[in-house]
Each structure stands twice: as structure tokens, then as C-alpha cells.
Amino acid sequence: MNYSQTLEFLFSSMPTFQEKGVTAYKPGLERIAAFCRHLGNPQRNYFTIHVAGTNGKGSVSHIIAAVLQQAGYRTGLFTSPHLHDFRERIRVDGEMIPKQKVVNFVDKHRDKMTELGLSFFEMTAALAFDYFAQSDVEVAVIETGLGGRLDATNILLPIVSVVTNVGLEHTALLGDTLAKIAAEKAGIIKKSIPFVLGEANAAYDAVFEQVAAANKTRVVYAEREFACEGHELCGDRQHFRMVRRRDGHVLDFDLDLLGEYQCRNVLTALATLDLLHEQTPLTISRRAFVDGAASAARTTALQGRWQSLGERPKVLCDTGHNAHGLAYVAEQLRRSHEGGRLYCVVGFSGDKDIDAILALLPRDAYYLFTQAASERALPVSELAARAAAAGLDGEAVATVPEAVTRAKALAAPADTIFIGGSTFVVAEVL
């Protein structure tokens, strides 16, 4: 098979959560464990950092990977979903896995994958583990797909586990309260392995404390380790001043990712990297962190996080796609378009809490409601009707490209256009 035929096989024979949603979810570790045994357990050949969370885990993973690479380590990075190319999910030192490596892996192991009934995500995770071992990776940052306890990546024995935060998402699979969802994400905590929690919350802190205690480890709260004492936007990057609470050490640095919400992700990444330096065999210098953060998006090719796509009118996009994440995006939108009109091109997946999301969106914006080319997309007619009932002013536009064109026709040079609501919507624009 060539690369196109290989992808066709993967996407047609192995359902993806990205496209199919809940029906593609196959919980449990038995299949991935058996397949990794078949591969010789490649995930045991390098250090791993395991990252879960409702929001921010992608940004945190990319920042950590960029800093580790800057520190001189050959670094693997496994994330999901992808925006354009399947290979975005698997990178070594910022470079995507070669197409031929994907083809060779599937050709060699297709029968075993079919025999075990692997999900698309299980296959992808195993491919990443195997490729990292072949590539002599020294440390890999591995992002969970969904939840944690039963996620395919949870066969790892990492040197640190991280949960960025917990919000209400995938409630049909993970539970209908923050505490229940936290319990699923806390499943990545391993015995005597350090654990970092990015954002504390009285609704779920006790869950993590109990699981950590049972595993003879402790919760390292990022917000108790570092404090952000200065933050400003400097063109295409943000400047931060962080203070380490235990000794007052000050760290000034830039980050080439925009979005005010990145302050929370920086705290999580910084606390994790500090722990890695202090408590594991890895050595991460101050210079490695400063240089790695300054080029994090460029080094790891991260896109879609409060990304600027144009000026006059200003055009922004963001992949925030649930109520927890869009709350931060909506708040920044309210402050970012002073002096002009705000136009929002939005579409959502049908399995999200649409009413909760609509209640968060700015009321003074004009909306171009649309529908991405995805099976999971909420029909644009339904979205427009529910948005009207929620008091939002706008119109329905059949496709994402048409909605963006319509927004640009309406907007004056001083106005702002925001594009988001779904990873699929942003992917079509990028």
C-alpha cells in the first residue's frame, strides 16, 4: 500500500473518535497492552511524561516538548487530534513521522491489529510508541486521548503524570460531575510517581488527593509552586514574569503562543519541568526553558491557539471546543475587539453541551453559524435555531469557507472576526 491507501485503510476499518464520536470509543487496556507486547513493548525504551486534562493538555504538552528539545534531549511528542495531516500526531524533535514509516508499520502489523480489534487511537498510540523507540528518543511527551484511567496511553509508566484541569466534557463516557470525571483522569497516577495538577478546584481536589495517597505519592499543585506576577502582550508573543514560591526565584520569558488562558498552561508546564529537573534524571536549565518557551509553537508546529490569521479586519481562530475552554476564549473576545464590531464564525460538534456554550458567548457579536464537514458536526439549522433562542444575533451559512467569506464581506477594517467552536472548523480555515 502507498500512504494514501494506508490512511484509507486506517480511517475506514478503524473508527476514529475525531470523526465518529462516542461510537468509536473503546475503553480498556487489554487490546493496546497485547499489541504492545507483540511489538516488544517499545514504550519502555525511553522516559515518558503523561499529560491528561479537559483543556490545555495540548499546549502544555507542546511547551514541555519544546523545552526538553532545547535542553538537548531527543524528544518525542504524541498528541491528538490532527488538523490537516494524520502525521501531526507523532513528532520527533518537531518533525512529523515520515509517510513511509506509517506505511511500513501498517503493512507489517495490519493482521495483528485486525485480530485484536484495535481502535484507531490504540493503533496510533502504538505506532507512536514504536516510532519513538526506532528513532532513539530519550524522552517522550504523551497526551491522553480521552479521560485517563482507560485511555490507551495509560499502559505507560511515566516519570511524571500531569492533569491540567477538569471540566464537564464527554459526560456520557466519563461521568456527569467534576468529581467523577476527575476520578477518571486521576487514573493516570501511578505508584510513587510524581503527579502535577495544573488547576486546583474544590470540586475535585480531594479526588486527586485520595488517589495520590493510595499510590504513595503526593499532589504537586502548579499554582502553589509558581505565581504569575507579570504578563503582557508583545506583538506576536506574550511576556511572563513567574516567581517560584519556595525561594522567590524570578523567571522572565516570552512565549510564542497567544491567548491569555496560556498563563494557566505555562504554570502547569513550568511546575512540571521544575519537578523533572529536581526529582528525575533529566536536567533542564533556566536557559533551556527560556529558549524553549520562546519558540514552543514554532518548534512543535502547534497551531490554532488564539492564532492570528490577518489584520484589518483582525482575524483570529482558536480550537477551544467545550464550555470549560470557551469560557476563557469568550472572556478574551469581550476585551479584544474594542473599537470595532465582533463577527464570530462558529460551529460545534453535536455531542457538546451546546446550550452551556451558547450562554457563554458574547451577546454583542454578530454570528455566522456554520457546520464543518464532519459527521459529528451539529447541523447548522439546529445550531442557528438554538442560538436564536439563546438571544444571539446572526445567520446560518452552509459551509465554513462560505461563512468566513461572508464574515469578511460584512466586517470593516476596524472590526474583528473570530473563527472557532470546533477543531474541525479551525482545521478547514487553516
C-alpha positions, 0 to 999 in steps of 0.5 A: 500500500502507498500512504494514501491507501494506508490512511484509507485503510486506517480511517475506514476499518478503524473508527476514529473518535475525531470523526465518529464520536462516542461510537468509536470509543473503546475503553480498556487496556487489554487490546493496546497492552497485547499489541504492545507486547507483540511489538516488544513493548517499545514504550519502555525504551525511553522516559515518558511524561503523561499529560491528561486534562479537559483543556490545555493538555495540548499546549502544555504538552507542546511547551514541555516538548519544546523545552526538553528539545532545547535542553538537548534531549531527543524528544518525542511528542504524541498528541491528538487530534490532527488538523490537516495531516494524520502525521501531526500526531507523532513528532520527533524533535518537531518533525512529523513521522515520515509517510513511509514509516506509517506505511511500513508499520501498517503493512507489517502489523495490519493482521495483528491489529485486525485480530485484536480489534484495535481502535484507531487511537490504540493503533496510533498510540502504538505506532507512536510508541514504536516510532519513538523507540526506532528513532532513539528518543530519550524522552517522550511527551504523551497526551491522553486521548480521552479521560485517563484511567482507560485511555490507551496511553495509560499502559505507560509508566511515566516519570511524571503524570500531569492533569491540567484541569477538569471540566464537564466534557464527554459526560456520557463516557466519563461521568456527569460531575467534576468529581467523577470525571476527575476520578477518571483522569486521576487514573493516570497516577501511578505508584510513587510517581510524581503527579502535577495538577495544573488547576486546583478546584474544590470540586475535585481536589480531594479526588486527586488527593485520595488517589495520590495517597493510595499510590504513595505519592503526593499532589504537586499543585502548579499554582502553589509552586509558581505565581504569575506576577507579570504578563503582557502582550508583545506583538506576536508573543506574550511576556511572563514574569513567574516567581517560584514560591519556595525561594522567590526565584524570578523567571522572565520569558516570552512565549510564542503562543497567544491567548491569555488562558496560556498563563494557566498552561505555562504554570502547569508546564513550568511546575512540571519541568521544575519537578523533572529537573529536581526529582528525575534524571533529566536536567533542564536549565533556566536557559533551556526553558527560556529558549524553549518557551520562546519558540514552543509553537514554532518548534512543535508546529502547534497551531490554532491557539488564539492564532492570528490569521490577518489584520484589518479586519483582525482575524483570529481562530482558536480550537477551544471546543467545550464550555470549560475552554470557551469560557476563557476564549469568550472572556478574551473576545469581550476585551479584544475587539474594542473599537470595532464590531465582533463577527464570530464564525462558529460551529460545534460538534453535536455531542457538546453541551451546546446550550452551556456554550451558547450562554457563554458567548458574547451577546454583542457579536454578530454570528455566522453559524456554520457546520464543518464537514464532519459527521459529528458536526451539529447541523447548522439549522439546529445550531442557528435555531438554538442560538436564536433562542439563546438571544444571539444575533446572526445567520446560518451559512452552509459551509465554513469557507462560505461563512468566513467569506461572508464574515469578511464581506460584512466586517470593516477594517476596524472590526474583528472576526473570530473563527472557532467552536470546533477543531474541525472548523479551525482545521478547514480555515487553516 
